[in-house]
Amino acid sequence: GFTMSLGLLAYPVRIVNDYQRDDLAARIRGLETNKNKPILVTITDADEKRSNAINRLAHMWYSDCSKQGAEYTPEQIKCIAKIKWGVPIMRNHRKFNDTWMKLVHAFPSYEEKVDFMEYLPVTSLMTNPEMSEFMNDFQAVMGSRYQLTDPKLQGIEL
């Protein structure tokens, strides 16, 4: 039968729609079961309020930079930000770092890495404190070049 490793299932997964739920169920069904190597699954109600607010703000910032700079799309800004500030934070996690090192080997150029960022979860894997660090790092650099939406207007304290 078809089996697969945990891969990205080893990270927290936020489910907000039926498609994500069904995809997760299919990936779990594909896992090999072994009494000598059990898999621990934890399901909780996610703290949606704050993380959704920060996520919305991040996307406003990508859009702010895109509109004012007129050089990159908001999605390209997001990909660049994920490499520049997100990956260094997430490399503290062994499993993420192992995956990242394989990617660096397979896609050595910066441009290839930026293109790949669209498909690699980075900020979605972060805890709230890690996301705050990412946002502060983004703001420290990009806030000097662009007028970013004020977090306080969104009810967010970074």
N, C-alpha and C positions, 0 to 999 in steps of 0.2 A: 504494500500500500504506500501511498504518498505520505512522506513525513517531512517536516521542516524544523529548523532550529528556532529558538525563541526570537532571534533577530530583534526587530524593533518592538516586539511584544514585551521585551524586558523593560521598557520604559512606561511611565504612566500614559494611559490612553484616555482622552476625553471624548465621550460620545455625546453628540448633540442631535443626531438624526438617525433614521432607520437604516440608511445605507452604511453608516459607520458601525452600527450595532451588528448588522448582518455580516459585514466584512470581518469584524473582530470574531464573531462566532465561527465563521469559516476558517479563520487562521487558527483558532483554538482547536477546532476539529482536526486540523492538519498536524498538530503536535504529536510527537511520539510519547506514549505513556510508558513509564517504567517505575516499578515500586522501589527500585534502588536509587532512582534519581527523580523524586517527586517535584511537581511544579506547584508553587504557591500562587494562588490567584486571590487578589483582594479587590472588592468592589465597594466603592463609597459614593456618597453624594458629594459631588465636587463643589468646592467653594467658588461658585460661578460669578458672584457679584463683582468682586474685586478683579479677578483675572479677566473677566469679560471687559471691564472698564479699561484696564491696562492694554489689553489687546486692541480695543477700539482706538485708544490714544496712539498706540504704535502705528496703526494704519493711517491715522490722521497725519502723523509726522512723516510717514513715507510719502503721502500725498502732498503735504506742505513742501517738502524738498523737491519733489518731482515738478510741481507747478512753478515754483520759484526758480529752480535751476534750469528747467526746460531741456535737460540733457538725458535724463533717465525716466522710465515709467515708474510708478509706485512699486510694482513688483520687482523691478531691477534694484531699486533702492533697498527694498526688503532683503533681497539676496545678498547685496553688498554688506548690509548691516549684520546679517546673520554670520557672514564670514569674519568680518572685522571685529565684532563685539560678542556675538553669540557663541561661536565655536570656542574661543578661549575659555569662556565660562563653563561650557559643557564638557570640555576636555578633562575637567576634574573628575568626571564620571568614567570609570574604567571601560565600561562597555561602549559608551559613546566614543571614547578616545580610540579604542581598538577599531571601531567602524571607520572613524575619521582617518586613521593611519592607512587603512586599506584604500580609501578613496583618494588620498593624497598620492599614493603609489599608482593608482589607475588613472587619475586625472591630474597630472603634475602642474599644468599651467593654471595661472590665476583665473583666466577667462573660463576654462573648463570647470573650475570649482564654482565660480559665480553661476554658470549655467546649471550646474548640478544642485545648487542650493534650493531651487524651486521644488525639488523632490525630496530633500533631506529635512526631516523635522528637527528644528533646533529650539526656537523660542517656545513652541508648543510643548516641549519636554521639560521646560524650566519650572522650578518652584516659584512662588511669588517673590521671595527675596532675590532669587537669581534674575527674574524678569525685571525687578526694580534696578538691579545692578546694570543689566543690559540697557535699560532706558536711561539711566543716569549717564552711562558711558556714551550713548548715542547723543544725548542732549549736550554733553560737555563739548563734543566736537562739532556736531551739526548745528547746534543752537548758536554757535558763533558765526555761521555762514547763512543760516536761514531763520526766518521768523517761524518758530514752531508753536503750535497750539498749546496754550498754557494748561498744564496738568490740573491745576486748581479749578479751572473752569469746568473740568470734567469730574470734579470731586475726587481727584487722586492726589495723594501725598506720596511722592517717590522716595 
